[in-house]
């Protein structure tokens, strides 16, 4: 049977990952959230750091959000960290700090979808729920020749049903780990190892020479372009920061004061803009430097970024009451988006 072939492959090829050496649902949950949109090597370092600081769900629930975001800094997709914190508080309030034990209860937690609920349920409790992630979509689409787009409602239902049927009577914990690992290491998105694949003889895509055509997607993401101009306002070894509080990327993280436009701007246009005047009024300021445009790519957005360095004197600080001025060595206490953190690291002030 297919499940046995994949499980046998897994026993011989699986990676030794820290979250595979535990049945603790909290630790499994942290790993699964971190692995979303993140490479295993990167996630492993953050997993060790995060679980060392927050070893239990109660530690996370009682932590300050700023500290949670600070530990998460650099991992990206920060809504994951905020959702983890929110869900930990829910577990603290509704379940007395004990991680829920049913699929339905796990699924009800903020930030947990069907895949993550199935993964936690099967890995921690061996409950019979097939965990279908991108790796599983790819493996099943190629083996069975499924043409239905994986990003359609019909496709999601079809692949979930197919994964459940393929699991059969196998151990849910082992089967889910095996097929996910099989997709990550053997049946890869590009240049899969078909010649050494133990099931290529029964693989539709291999036999029909369509490996590079499956799985299929119906939607194409067209990233939105945004134009950020960060104001690096420095004074006597300190610089200005503000907190992002709008419902947008990097919510509740810190940054330099920011003005945003809908297109690339010349220096003259920036200085003449209402955004600039709202911050600096009509003060005659000297711009020390303007960085070249840096494109920071997110899944759905391209953030075109420039850093404008403005030096002010101590008397002028009073005019910027909405900003905090910090020293470079204090920056480690604040969570910053990666591109801002990188800029701070390069400053000599």
N, C-alpha and C positions, 0 to 999 in steps of 0.2 A: 504494500500500500504506500501511497505517496507520503503520508505522514511519517511512516516508519523510515522511509528513505531519507527524508529531510532530518529526522531526529538522529539517525545514525551518522549523517554528515556532521551534524552539530556536535555530537559527542567528540568527534575527532578534530574539529576546527574552531570551536568556540573560543572567544577571547576571555581572559581573566579580568573581569571588570569588577570594581568594588561593590556595586549595587547587586551583583549576582551572588554575592556571598552573604546575603541577608534575606530574612523573611519579614523584616520590619516594614510594614506598609508605609510608614512615614518616610523612611529612607528611599524606598522604591518610588514613591510619589515625587520626591525631590529630583531624583535622577530622571524620571520620565519627563518632567516639566523642563528640565535643563536640556535634555536631548532634542527638544523641539527646535528645529532650525539651527542646530548647533552640532559641530563635529564632536565625535566621542573624545578625542584627545583634549579638546578645549573644555568640554563638559566635565571631564574627570578632575581636572585641577580645581574648577569651581565647586564641584560636588564635595571634594575633600575640605575645601576652605569653608563652605557654607555649613556643612554638617558638623564641622568642628566647632563653629561658633553657635549654631543652633542644633544641638544633638537630639532634641525631642520636639514634638509638635508644640508643647507648652512653652519651650524656650522661644520658638518662633512667634507664637501667639502673643507673648508678653513683650516682645521686642518693639522698639520704635521703628516706624516705617523708614525713616531716614537711614538708620543703620542697616536695615534689610537691603535697601537700594544701594547703599555704599558697598556692601559685600558683593552684590550682584554686578557692580559697575564693570563695564567692559564686555559683559556677556550678551548685551543687547536684548531687544524685545522686552522692555522693562515692565510691561503689563503682566508678564509672567510672575515677576517678583511681587507685584502688588496683589495679584490674585492669590498667590501662595499665602501671603500674609493675611489676607481677608479670610481665606478658607481655614487657616490655622485658628483664627479667632472664633470662627463658627464651630470648629471641633471642640475648642475650649468651652464655649458657651453651651452648645447643644449636646455634646457627647462627653462632658467632663474630662476633656483632654485625651480621650481614648479614640484612636482612629476607627471610623465606622467599618463594619465587617460585611456589608451587603453591597452589591453592585449598584442598586438604586440609591442608597445613601451616599455612596462615593460619587456617583454621577451628579448628585444634587449640589456638590461643592463648587464654589466659584472657580472658573478656569479649568474645570475638568470636563472633557468631552467623552464621547463613546470609546474612543481608542484608549485614552488614559485610564478610564474607569475599568475597562476590560483588562488592561495590563496590570493594574494594581490588584484587581480581584483575582486574576489567575496567578501572578507571581507570588503574592503574599498568602492567598487563601486557597489556591488551586481550584477556584470556581470556574465552571465551564463556559467562559466567554472568550470568543476569538478576538484577538487584538489586531485590528487592521490599520497599519500605517502605510507610508509610501513604499516601503520595502515589500510589504505583503501584497499591495496592489500590483506591483510590478511582477512579482513571482507568479501570482495567480493569473494575471492577464496573459503572460507569455506561455505558461504551461497549458492553459485551457483555451487560449486564442480568443479572449474576451474583447470585443470591439467597443463595447459600451464605455463612454468616457468616464473616467474615475472621479471627475469633479461634478458629475450630474447626480441628481437625487436618485434616479434609477440605478446609476452605476454604484453608488454607495450602498444601496440596499442589496443589489445583486452580489457585490463582492463580500459583504458581510455574511450573506447566506452561504456563499461558496466557501468562505473561510471556515464557517461553523461546520459545514458538511465535511470539509477536508480534515478538520481536526478529528472527527470521528470519536472513538473511545480512547484516544491518546491522552496522556496527562496534559491538561490545559497549560500548566506552568511550563513544561518542557516543550510542548509543541509551539506555543507562542514565541518563546525564546528562540527556538530553532528556526522557524520560518523567517522571523525578523533578521536574525543573524545571517541566514542564507541569502537574503536579499541584499544585506549590507556588504557581504564579502564575496559571494559567488555570483549571484544574479544581479550584478551592478547596473546602474543606469547606462553607462557607456563601457564598451569593450568588456562585456561579461565573459567569464571563463567557461564558455560553453563546452570546449573540448574535454575539460576535466569534470564537467557537471555529471553527477551520478544519475540524473533523471533526464538527460537530453534526449534519450531514445523515445520518451513519451511526451516531449515538449513540443507543442504546436508551433511556437515561434521559431524554434531551432529547425524543425523539419521543413517548415515553409519559407525559411530564410527571411523572417520578418521580426527578428529580435529587436532591431532598432526602431520598429514601428509601434511597439506595444510597451506600456499601456498608452491609451489615448486620452487626451484632454480636449474639452470643448471650448474652454475659455483661455484667452491670452491676456496676460497682465501687461498693461501699458502704464509704467510708472509715471507719477505726476512729478513735474519739476517745481521745486521751491527754491527761493533765493534768500539765504540767511546772511545778514551782515552783523557779526558779533563785535561789540564795542569793548575793547580791552582798555578800560579806563584805569590808569595806574597813578599812584601817588605815594611817594616816600616808602617804597617797598611793599605797598599793598595794592590790591586791585578790586574792582567792583564785581559783585555777583548778585544774581537774583534767582528766585525760585519759579519754576514753571508750574503754574497751577491750572491752566486751561485744559480742557479735554482734548489732548493732542499727544503727539509722540513725546516721550520723556516726561510725562506728567510727574510732578512733585520732585523732579531732579533739579539741580542747580546749573547755572550757565552764566556767561557774561551777559550784560544787558544786550538785548537783541532787537534789531529792526528787520522786518521782512518785506520783500517786494515780490511782485509777480514776474519779474524779469531781471536780467543783469543790469546794473546801474553804473553810471560813471560817478566819480567822486563828487563832481559838481552837483549832479542830480540828487545824490544822497544828502549832501549838506543843505540843499534847498527843500528837502522833503519835510512834510509835516511831522513825521516820526522823529526826525533828527531835531527839529525845533522844539518838539514837546519835551525832549530830554535836555537839550542844551540851551534852550531859549535863543537869544541872539548873541550869546557869548562868543567872542572871537577866540577859537581854540586852534591849537597847532596839532595837526595830524602827524604823528611820528612816522607811521608806516602803514601800508595796506598790503596784506598778503595776496598772493595769487589765488585764483578761485580753486577751491578743493571740492571735488564731487564725492559726497558721502552717500553710498547707495544702500537703501533699505528695500524691503520686499516690494512695496508699492510706491515708493517715493525716491527721488534723487534730490538730495539736499546740496545745492550749490552754495558753498560757504566761503566767505572772506572775513578776515580778522582785521579790524581797524584799531590801531594803537593810538591812544590819546593820553598824553601826560597832563595832569592837572596839579595845581598847588594845594597846599593844606587848607587854605581859606575856601577853596571851591568845593571841598568835600561836603560842607554843610548843605549845599544845594541839591545833593543827591540822597535825600532821606529815604527814598524807596529802595536804595541799594545797600548791601552790606559790603564793607571793605575788609578783605582778609589778607593775611600773609601767605606766601606760597606754601610754607610748611604746614599751614592749617588746612590746605585744600583736601588732604586725605580724609578729613572728617566730613566731607560733603560728597554726595553722589553726583557725578558729572557725566553727561554723554561722552562717549569715547573721543570724539573729535575735539571737544573742549578740553578733556583731560590731557590729551596728547599735546595740545597747544600750551597748557599750563606747564607741563613737564619741560618744555623747551625754553621757558622764560628765565632770564637772569635779571632779577629785580631786587 
